[in-house]
Amino acid sequence: MTNRFKLAPQVIGVVLLFVLGGCAASAEHVASPPAAVAANVSAPAVSVSASDLQALVNEAHAQFKGVTDGAPADYIPELAKVPADLFGVAIVTARGEVYTAGDVDYPFSIQSVSKPFTAALVMQQQGSDAIAQKIGVEPTGLKFNSILATQIIPQVSVNPLVNSGAIASVSMVQAKTAKERFNTILDFFDRLSAAKLTVIEDVYKSEAATNQRNRAHAYILAASDRIYSDPMEAVDVYTRQCSIGVTAKQLGVMGATLANGGVNPMTGQRVLDAKYVPRVLAIMMMAGFYNESGMWAYTAGLPGKTGVGGGIVAVVPGKMAIVGFSPRLNDAGNSVRSTKAIEYITDRLGLNLFGSGK
């Protein structure tokens, strides 16, 4: 099967999504967008047939749907209520073709998967140097919410994909009020996903009531002049951002937009300048899997970002993005099923950026 799924060098985009939802045994193929939209996207067709891609999605779903390792996050009470056995897989190409199996329409909270996209928004507004100079881009090697990291690393905020850096990213979004800041983020996410996204209010309320640690991060940032709006305003907007609901399909389109050089494959709209895409992917490679980022690079070899809501997005530059959603997390906060499924498909398609080793 491995040889059957080799991709041509000129391929610009496949996005693979893995999702938790209510119909874990189902599979579907969503038709390509209208030709008028596809014509605006420069990505050539994927050399793998539609039937083969659908077969691979079905296979990955079947392979890992029985995995019961890990458990949903419970430090945010509302997340503990998400059904643990939701699971789904999908592919969205850079031309807008979608292949799915499982629970790909279940809306889950985006959580930390939002972080690279907000960093991208800051770059779009202020340039990539703003992120490097005002936040940083180095991995911590520690947990995503580590207070210790802010004390032992001189930059304090370190990078946009840990909580301290993500709160700083939110504070850098240009706006006059908290409402305007959040709406700017939400509008950017809407354009990335080709959808109208909304906050899952129960998750927001649950998280806002239990985010004392993030408030501590904000005050530590303020003490070091590394936050750029009112600290508690930044925390609240960040909490709302993490509570935005997405489906696997929608997250797949967001990832596909990065894979397609900043152009949304469904709308043909340029959302992010192409020059910023490599910067976003670089921080995803170095810090997207928290303190398992090294192992992820070692096994999958793709820029990726996880979230404690169960989502994962991984991107193959110029070829594809891979997204997963499954609430069962390991100790690092990464979705167990999604990690396994993405690694499986990456191996079958030979997508590791460092080479397949075969």
Protein Blocks (a to p, Z undefined) as FASTA:
>chain_A
ZZmmpccfklgbdcddddddfklmbccddddddfklmmmpmbdcdfbdfklmmmmmmmmm
mmmmmpcgdjddfkbmklmmpcfkbccdddddfkopacdehjfkbccdfklmlmmmmmmm
mmmmnojklmmmmnopcdehiafklmklmmmpmnlnopakbmklmmmmmmmpgcfbfklm
mmmmmmmmmmmnopacdddfklmmmmmmmmmmmmmmmmmmmmnopacbdfklmmmmmmmm
mmpccdfklmmmmmmmmmnoopafklopafbdfklmmmmmmmmmmmmnojmlmmmmmmno
pacdddfkopacdddehkbccddddfbdcfkopafklmmmmmmmmmmnopafnbghZZ
